[in-house]
Amino acid sequence: MHERSEQVAAVDGSGSFAAHLTVPDAGSGPGIVVIHEIFGVNDYITSACRRLADLGYVAMAPDLFWRIVPGLALAHDEQGLTRAIENVGRFDAEAAVGDAAAALEHLRSLPEVTGGVGVLGFCLGGTLAYLVAAAASPDAAVSYYGSGVPGALDQADDITCPLLVHFGGDDPYIPREQIEAAREALASRPGVSFVVHEGAGHAFDNSLAPMFHQPEAAGAAWQHTADFLAEALPVG
């Protein structure tokens, strides 16, 4: 596969920001914008792009912290977590949704991208993926344990693309009653798949963070994701 950096113009005219692009071996495919956790576009996020490229997708991870600290890529340790939380305190979620939507359209315009373009996010990115699905026009959306999703259920009517939502049943950052409220609001909607991974905590997909990673839940969730994308955003 081929990897390179792209520059995406912000729609508000305030500048441009970097995005890590991974192109599959085939040289083309549908596109997926990968939205990072609070740790920025680090090794975990670029590895997620490669996992998607292995499935045949052109994956692009934009730096949505560029307005605060461009190029942020924090380690999954106590120091990284402390710094990440500080940055989130200055994070403009509304501007980030606009930036992610700009990244979506930039990805759609690339010559390697054939077919539709979706969005997939983890943690903070899981919330943003849901919000982008409501605010923009992706062809599919996947949200992993987005803590802001239960508080944004009023935007569900604006989501018209297929949507897959993952939560951990034992997530200490997202109360179970909030997950169940989201399930009730979303699960009966056309095109929505809602999966609660029982026994899983927060950030269970993150294989580079031993404090969070749960291989069994991660594997099951990724299979759900691959199957969902194969139907909603088929390759070839």
Beta strands, then each sheet from edge to edge (+ up, - down):
strand 1: 2-9
strand 2: 16-23
strand 3: 29-35
strand 4: 58-62
strand 5: 113-122
strand 6: 141-144
strand 7: 163-168
strand 8: 192-197
sheet 1: 1+ 2- 4+ 3+ 5+ 6+ 7+ 8+
end
